[in-house]
Amino acid sequence: MTRYLVDTNIWIHFFKGKYGVRNKFLSVTSEQLCVSEISIAELTYGAYHSSNILKHLQEVHLVRDNFCLYSISDCIDDYAKLRDILSKQGHTVENFDLLIAATAIHYQLTLVTENVKHFQDIKGLKIENWANREK
């Protein structure tokens, strides 16, 4: 069974009901869907930065409390190695994105993101884009 690490942008599309993401969520079991602490941090910031803080904090709590939450602490070595490799190749990836990628690689998860370009230089990372902008 494939397990998915859902990136922050996909969670946002899910809550906004955009780009067919809800249908993709319905096509898998809740046990297959996971989230990184980094995405929880990004979603929490987004909630506080929004005009409807309470609503968006409730969404963050729904994700945090109902889906498998992966800590980054076991992935620090993976992150450091990836950052070093990419740096030597002349590629840069935002640190939060790199921590999310390291988490997916460490736990052998498929990363679900719309930001495929952010992650395309990372060898060994399985990626799927569940956002269909044509919908």
C-alpha positions in Angstrom: 0.0 0.0 0.0 1.4 3.4 -1.0 1.6 6.0 1.7 1.5 9.7 0.9 3.2 12.6 2.5 0.8 15.5 1.7 2.6 18.8 1.1 1.2 22.1 2.5 -0.2 23.3 -0.8 -2.3 20.2 -1.3 -3.8 20.6 2.2 -4.7 24.2 1.3 -6.4 23.1 -2.0 -8.2 20.4 0.0 -9.7 22.9 2.4 -10.6 25.3 -0.4 -12.2 22.5 -2.4 -10.0 23.3 -5.4 -8.4 21.4 -8.3 -10.0 18.0 -7.7 -7.9 17.4 -4.6 -10.9 16.2 -2.5 -11.7 13.5 -5.0 -8.1 12.3 -4.9 -8.3 12.2 -1.1 -11.4 10.1 -1.4 -9.6 7.6 -3.7 -7.3 6.5 -0.9 -7.7 5.5 2.7 -7.1 8.0 5.6 -4.3 5.6 6.8 -2.4 6.3 3.5 -2.4 10.1 4.1 0.4 11.6 6.2 1.7 15.1 7.1 5.0 16.5 8.1 5.5 18.7 11.2 6.8 21.3 8.7 3.4 21.4 6.9 1.7 21.8 10.2 4.0 24.7 11.0 3.3 26.3 7.6 -0.5 25.7 7.9 -0.5 27.2 11.4 1.4 30.3 10.2 -1.1 30.6 7.3 -4.0 30.4 9.8 -2.6 33.2 12.0 -1.8 35.3 8.8 -5.4 34.9 7.6 -8.5 36.9 8.1 -10.3 33.9 9.7 -7.8 32.6 12.2 -10.2 30.3 14.2 -11.5 28.5 11.1 -8.0 27.9 9.7 -6.6 26.8 13.1 -9.5 24.2 13.3 -8.4 22.9 9.8 -4.8 22.6 11.1 -6.0 20.7 14.1 -8.1 18.4 11.9 -5.1 17.5 9.9 -2.7 17.2 12.9 -5.2 15.1 14.9 -6.6 12.8 12.2 -3.6 11.9 9.9 -0.3 10.3 10.5 2.1 13.0 11.7 5.8 12.6 10.9 8.4 14.2 13.0 11.5 15.7 11.3 13.8 14.7 14.1 14.6 11.3 12.6 15.2 12.9 9.2 17.8 15.5 10.1 20.7 13.4 8.7 18.7 12.8 5.5 18.1 16.5 5.2 21.8 17.4 5.7 22.9 14.9 3.1 20.4 16.1 0.6 21.2 19.7 1.2 24.9 19.0 0.7 24.4 17.0 -2.5 22.1 19.6 -4.0 24.5 22.4 -3.0 27.4 20.7 -4.6 25.3 20.3 -7.8 24.4 24.0 -7.8 20.8 23.4 -6.9 18.9 25.2 -4.1 15.7 24.0 -2.5 14.0 26.0 0.3 14.9 24.5 3.7 11.2 23.7 4.6 10.8 21.9 1.2 14.0 20.0 1.7 12.9 18.9 5.2 9.6 17.7 3.8 11.5 15.8 1.0 13.9 14.3 3.5 10.9 13.1 5.5 9.3 11.4 2.5 12.6 9.7 1.6 13.3 8.6 5.1 9.9 7.0 5.6 9.6 5.8 2.0 6.5 7.9 1.3 5.3 9.4 -2.0 5.3 13.2 -1.8 2.0 14.7 -3.0 2.6 18.3 -4.1 1.7 20.8 -6.7 5.2 22.2 -6.5 6.9 19.5 -8.5 9.6 21.9 -9.8 10.7 22.5 -6.2 11.5 18.9 -5.8 12.5 17.7 -9.2 16.3 17.6 -8.5 16.0 15.3 -5.6 17.0 11.8 -6.5 15.0 9.0 -5.0 12.0 11.1 -4.2 8.7 9.8 -5.5 6.3 12.6 -6.4 2.7 12.9 -7.4 0.7 16.0 -8.2 -2.9 15.7 -7.2 -3.9 19.2 -8.2 -5.6 19.4 -11.5 -5.8 23.1 -12.4 -8.1 22.3 -15.4 -10.9 21.4 -13.0 
